[in-house]
Amino acid sequence: MKYLLYSIMVAAALTACGHRASQQNAEGTVASEDQALSASAELTTDSIGLEREDSMVSVKVSIDWPTGSNQQLVSGIRQYICEELSSSINQESKPEVKVFDDGKTAVEATVKRQYDDLAGMWKESKENGMPMDMTYSYFLHVFKMEETERYITYLSKSEGFLGGAHGYATATGITFSKKDGRRIGYQTEYNREKDTFEMKDQTLFSNPNSEQLAAIIKEGVRSYFQQFDTDVTTDEQLKDMLIGVDDINKIPLPTNPPLFTKEGLCFTYQQYEIAPYAAGIISFDIPYEKIKPFLTEEATDLIK
């Protein structure tokens, strides 16, 4: 049985660049807004990983655990990481989230829980006479994808195999404001009675139902297929590539919120969300100059 623990401390504090110099006047020195953001948002991360593997199950979990003086930001990111660690591919209800003060303990507990769950599933399948020549697996990596002087974007990538024709893969994330640690995005919950996802805690778009925003999303989805030389020139051709989309002019927002990146706002649709498995994870970037008119004041503040 393979059981390896590793931990790497990133010692140097991350500092923002390109801030304006302080201005001296008769009343004294006044710090610029960017300097204030930089001083209050120092962040370090402890990269922690653990894996456990045998002939039945393979589990690997790694995280970028935040530390530093900005307690609002650190607390917000830790809460998010613990939410990601609490999830499981075979859960049908919303998981109970335990917030850990220590990243190593959080990872160890997650690996044990995921291993025990998968081992139980593997043994049950074998008892039911299913061919068990494949190892069940769960891999999760929650890491800091990008940082500027105003925001930090975290990404959570998960993949695994639970039997069947193929495995699964997801890529989700969230962007945090360095100013107060607030999440700039939204959450969605599935309403079984209405058979739809409902948006909550929305801080990203000034009007999520805007027709102009929907038009931008449609062209973004079209651009994803075009990079593979797929002919989606007409709306009818584009609709033929999708599933569960009744109106091509009203493609829903992704279940998981778009992320702030240096290339623009990144939209990502998971497998089966709006297209068949063969289409993969649909992802595209919208430049900030194009998407900015549709953002909230909090979201716009991140890209000044």
N, C-alpha and C positions, 0 to 999 in steps of 0.2 A: 504494500500500500504506500502510495506517495503522499507525503504530508509536509509541505514546505511553507515556511513563513518568511516574509521579507518586509523590511521597512526602511525607507530612505527619507531622511529629513532634508527638506529644502531650507537652508539656513538663512539665506539672504532675503531681505524684505523686497517685495516688488514695488517699484516706484513709478509714478506716472511721468510721462515726458511731454515736452512741448508746452508747459504751463507758462503763463505770463509772469514777468517780474513784479515784485511788490512796488507800489507807488508811494513815494514819500511826499507828504504835504505838511501844512502848518499844524495839523491836528495829530500828526504821527504817522506811523507806517500802517497801511491797510493791505491785508492779504487779498490776493485775487481769489475768485471763486474756484478756479482750477487748483490753486495751491491748497485751498481749504479741503477740497475733495481728496487731493493726493495725501495730505497729512492725516486725514481721518480714515483712509481706506487701505492702510498698509496690510498686506495679507501674505502669509506664508502657507504652504501646504505640505502635509506629510503624506507621501505616497505609500499606501499600505496594501499588500496583496497576500492572498492565501489560496492555496489549491489543495484539493483532496481527490485522489483518483484511485480506482481499482478496476477490476474486470466488469463490474456492474455499472458504476457511476463515475462521472468526472465533473467536478465542481470547481470553478475558478472565480474569485471575486476580488476586485481591486478598486480602490477609491483614492481620490485626492482629498484628504481630510484637512479642512481649513483651520488655521490658527492665526493669531495676530491681535492687534489692539482694537480693531473696529468690531466691537461685540455684536452690534446689530447685524452687520454683514456676516460675521462668523456664525452666529446663531441661525440666521436664515438659511445659509448654505448647509449647515449640519442638519437642520430639519429636513431639507430637501433630500440629502443623501440618505438619511434614515428612512424616508418614505420610499425611495427606490430600493433600498435593501429589504424592506418589508414585503415587497411584491413577489409574487410567484406565478408562474405561467399557468398552474392548475387551479388557481383561486377563482371562485365564481363571485364572491362578495368582496367588498372593499376591505383591504387588510388592516389589521390593527397596527399602528405605528408606535414603535418604542424608540424614543430619542436617547441616544447614548452620549455620554460626555467624553468617551474615549473611542477613537477610531479603530484601534486594534481589537477592542472588545466587540465593537459593532460588526466587524468583518468576521471574526471567529464565530460569533453567534449565528450570522447569516449562513456561513459555509456549513455549519452543523445542521441547521434547519433544512437547508436545501438538499444536503446529502441524505439526511434521514427520509425526507419526502420522496426523493427520486429512488432511493433504494427500496422503499416500500412499494412504489409503483412498479419497479422492475421485477420484484419478487412476485407480486400479484399477477402480472402479465405472464410470467413463466408458469405459475401455477395453473393459469387458464389455458395453457397449451400453446401460447404464442411463441414464434421463433425469436430467440433472444441472442442473436449473434451481433447485435449492436449495443454499444454502451450508451446509456441515458446520460444526458449532459445538460449543464447549466453554466453559462459564462456571463458575468456582469462586470462592466467597467464604467465607473462613474468618475468623470475627470473634468478638470478645468480646460475647456476648449479654447477660450479666448479671453483676454483682459485688456481693457483700455483704462484711461483715467476716470471714466464715468460708469463703466459697467463691467460685469464678469458674466460670462456665459458658461454654463456647465452642460455637459452632454452625458447621457446615459445610454450605453450600448449593451444590448443583451442578445444572446443567441443560445440555441440549444437543440436537443433532440429528445423526443418522448415517444419514439416509435412512429409508425406510419410511413407515408411515402417520402416525406422530407422533413427537415427541421424548421425552425422558425428564427426570425431575426427582427429586432426592433431598434430604433434609434430616436430617442426623445431627449428633451432638455428644457432648460429654463434660463432666462437672463435676469440678473440681479442688479439693481441700482446700487452703486457704491455709496451714494449719499445717505441712504437709510436702510439698505439691505432688503428693500421691497422687491417682490417678484413683478416683473413687467411681462405680462402674458395673460393667461387665463387657465381655468380648470374646467374639465368637462366630466359630467356624470351621466351614466346611462339610465334613462327612464324606461323601465320595462313596460309600463302601461301605454306609453306613447310610442315605444319602439324607436327612440331617438336619443341623441346625446344633447344634454342641456349645458350651456355655458354658464360658469360662475366665476366670481372674483376677476372680472375682466378689466384689465388696466392697459391694454395694448391699442385697441382700435376705437376711435371716436364714434364710429357707427359701423358695427360688424356686419350689418345688413345692407350696406351701401351697394347700389348697382354698379357704381364705378369701381369699387373694390372687387366685386365679383368678376368684372371684366378683366381686371389685372390678374386675378387668380387663374381665370380660364387660359389666358395667354401664357402664364407661367407653366401650367400643366402641359400646354401644347409644346412649349420649348423643351420640356423634359423628353418627350417622345421624339422631337425633331433631332436631338443630339445623337440618336441612334438611326438616323436617316429614315425614320418612319413617316410615311405620307399622311399627315394630319392637317392638310391645307384647309379643308372645309370643316365646319362644326360637326357635320354628320360623321365624317371620318374620325374626328376626335372622340365623339360620343361612343363610337364602336369600340374604342380602346378601353372604355371605362365600364364599371358595374355599379348599380345602385344609384346612378345619377339620372334622374328623370328629365331635368332641364339643364342643358349644357351651359346656360347662362347663369345658373345658380349652383355652381359647384360649391359645396359647403367648405367652411374653413377646416383646417386639419383638426383632428381630435386633440392633438398636442400643439401648444402654441408655437408660432414661428420664433426663430432665435436671431438675436443681433450678432452679426459677424462683420468683418471688415469689408466683405464683398456686398453687403446689404442685408435685408431681412430674409432669412432662410426659411422657406415653407417646406414641410416634410409630411408626406402621407405614408402611413404604415402599410404593410402588406395587407391586401384585401380591403383596405379602407375605401378606396374609390376605383380600384383596378384589380384585375386577377393577380394571382401569385407570380405569374411569369413576368409581369411588368416591374416587379421589384419594389423597392422603396422609392416612391416618387418624390424628388427633391429639386428645388430651384430657388435661386436668389432674385429678389426684387431690389434694384438700386434704391438707396434712401431718397434721392431726389424725386423718385417716382412714387414711393409709398408714403413719404412724409405727410402729405395733406390728409391722410387717413388715420394718422396716429393721435393718441391722446397727448396731453401736455406732458405727462410723466414719461411717456415713451420718447417724445421729441427731445426731451432734456438729455437723453442718453447719446444723441448724435449731433449735438451742437458743436 
